[in-house]
Amino acid sequence: MRRLGRESRWSLVAQFGQMAAQQLVHTLGRQLGLRKPIGLDPEALVLPDSALCRKAVGFVAEVSPAYLLNHGIRSFVFGSAIGRYDGFEFDPELLFLACVMHDLGLVPQCEGPEDFEIEGARTARRSLIGWGTEVDRADIVHEAIALHARIGRAQRKSPEAALTHLGAGMDVIGVRKEDFDRAEVERVVEHWPREGFKRCFSQRLSAEARMKPDSNIAGHVGLGFIRKIETAPFAE
């Protein structure tokens, strides 16, 4: 995938505004009893356990700090729950691979000169093909990772891309938090602790924005994204 470039300030403002409006509508729907909460039964906390998924988890655990590995797993749990709630037809294995590997571009072994999303997507695709994954399936994971921080774009692509975006967004800033009961969210965090996520992730994204001022994430940081992380609906 070619370099996507930084979106304009006004485009990001519009996208964040649209997201906030959607959250308000969902919140009112919950309060009026028109929307049921997303349920997380015990089966929802069982992760895909194929040889490929185990390989991906082992690789991410080897190169990433615990706060990023657990973030990827929680992103899958939240993303797949949203997918079932919204009626998506998605491949659980591909969604898991995309979620657990989506921040590889932030670790020293995988970072490079382009946006961290693109660098991570390339590393994931190359790794998956090296492990024997079909190219078309590796391409789906690549696209999901490359677009996971692109508000408005990811939702127009594959179900796996949309749900990687939504699952990661829920875990980072509380996207779709209005559809989850707090107790359900706490269950997920108990299984995969946050390990100082807000502090560590904020520092890493701030550093990324300074190093790559023309990147997508630099635009987010410039519009107060770090504050959104700090005020996300999680205890730490």
C-alpha positions, 0 to 999 in steps of 0.5 A: 500500500502506498503512503497515505499521507496526512489528512487535513485538519478540517477533515479530521475535525469533521470525522471526530465530530461525526464519531461524537455525534454517533456516540451521542445517538447510541447513548440516547438509544441505551438510555431510552431502552432502544439499544441493548448492551453488547454482551460478552458471554464466556465464549467471547473471551476465548481467542482463536487458537490456530497454529497461525494465531499462536505464531502471531502471538509469539512473534508480537510477544517477542518484539513488543512490550506487554502493554501493546500485546494485551492491547491487541488482544483486547482490540480483538475481543472488543472488535469481534463483540461489536461485529457480532452485535452489528451483524458483520460477517467476518473471519475470526482468524483474520480479525485476530491476526490484524488486531494482535499485530496492528501496532507492530510499526511502533516497536523498534524491530519493525519501525521505519520512515513511513507511517507506523500503520504502513510499516506495521502492515508490511511487517505483518503481511511479510510475516504471514506469507513467510508462515505459509498464509495465502497471499489474499488472506495476508492482504486482508490483514495488511489492509486492516492494519494500514487503515486501522487509524483512518476514521471513515476509511476503515469502515468502508473496507473489509469487515476485518478492517472495520472491526480492527478500527473499531476494536482498537478505537474502543480500547484506546479512546472508548469508541462505542463505549456507550454500547458496553456495560462497564462490568463487561469491559472490566472483565476483558481488562481482568483477562488482559491487563492494561499494564500502564497502557494510557501512559505508555501508549501516549508517550509512544504516539507523541514520540511518533508524531514528533519524528514524523510530523507529516504522518497520520498520527501527527494530525491526530495528536495535534487535535488532542488525541493524547487527551482522548487517551488519557480520559478514556473510560478505563481506570488506569 
